[in-house]
Amino acid sequence: MIDPADLSHAEPVVFAGDLFLRLAAEGRLVLEPVEADRVIGDLRHTLHVLTDRARLVEQLHGTPLDDIHRLHPEAERAVVDAVFADQVSGGVLRRALDELPKYIRAFENAKRR
């Protein structure tokens, strides 16, 4: 569950996908294959989780909470949290969905050959 107080002094999210891609292309971002694969796996998992959350927000946007509660009472809190987080994040979820694939490509290119 998201506590609104946690968001009041949150630092703005900065993405560096283009920077990582450039550093990997220039050979300045280099990782051992095992480490790169671990990072790539974690990034893919994060992308999967965020994609699911974005899909939920899109599908249920505008759906009355009473309808959600009738369908699945336990889902109501998760839906409220997901929609609230999306609204207060200022588009961070959408930006993350655009940036994470860049991170994945960069780390794939950064594997020491």
HELIX and SHEET records of a PDB file:
HELIX    1   1 PRO A    4  LEU A    7  1                                   4    
HELIX    2   2 GLY A   17  ALA A   25  1                                   9    
HELIX    3   3 PRO A   33  LEU A   60  1                                  28    
HELIX    4   4 LEU A   65  LEU A   71  1                                   7    
HELIX    5   5 ALA A   75  VAL A   88  1                                  14    
HELIX    6   6 VAL A   92  ASN A  109  1                                  18    
END                                                                             
